[in-house]
Amino acid sequence: MTNAVKFSNVSMTFNEGKENQVHALSDIDLAIEPGEFVSLIGPSGCGKSTLLRLVGDLVVGTGGQVEVNGKPAHQARIDRDYGMVFQSATLLDWRKVLANVTLPLEIMGKGSAEREERGRAMLDLVQLSGFEDHYPWQLSGGMQQRVAIARALAFEPSLLLMDEPFGALDEMTRERMQSELLSIWHATETTVIFVTHSIPEAVFLSTKVIVMSPRPGRIVDVIDIDLGQPRTPDTREEPQFYELLTVVRESLRRVEQ
């Protein structure tokens, strides 16, 4: 089976050879299988977001190789193999919700009927049917992030890259969005790579948690999250959930010592 994402001895240095050189990542080896939900967690500045950007071909590594669906990351970007969601929803305020969701399809040259059908299907998926004609500024933060997820999935990518998408939300909205994201993941069977600073979020969402060291970021632990599916609010009260929180927390403590 071809890996969804594969890192082979990947390193990343910013401003290489200059006085302000920053060695961000070192010797990253990791394989992510299709359909996995993988969270990256580690100290601030350890290179989690940089790792995500390498997959998205937003930056180019200084060593090693990144493959997406068996091809170089650059080719995967050209082939639109992935969608991205950031901490800010980055919606266009002058476009209505449906027009924001269908923007990638418009750029791809899809016809208006196809764009509308797909856009409405994506809004239904993220439970925003009826908000097609609203503007982003008329929505709550959580609703804006749901629009961003719908937009990222509009062209049916096999991979979803998410960089702290719920970091700016209040705790209850964040937990609700986590449950909704899992429902979307199950419905689409998309591979997800998710950056977070939250241990409970990583454990609740993931099939696997990757623990990274302080800069230069290295992978120091790969923790399988064998909680049952589907996960519900009750999952957070299960003894096994608390046991896994402790496993991840202790791993992070070791790397920060």
Secondary structure, 3 states (H helix, E strand, C coil): CCCCEEEEEEEEEECCCCCCCEEEEEEEEEEECCCCEEEEECCCCCCHHHHHHHHCCCCCCCEEEEEECCEEHHHHHHCCCEEEECCCCCCCCCCCHHHHHCHHHHHCCCCHHHHHHHHHHHHHHCCCCCCCCCCHHHCCHHHHHHHHHHHHHCCCCCEEEEECCCCCCCHHHHHHHHHHHHHHHHHHCCEEEEECCCHHHHHHHCCEEEEECCCCECEEEEEECCCCCCCCHHHHHCHHHHHHHHHHHHHHHHHHC
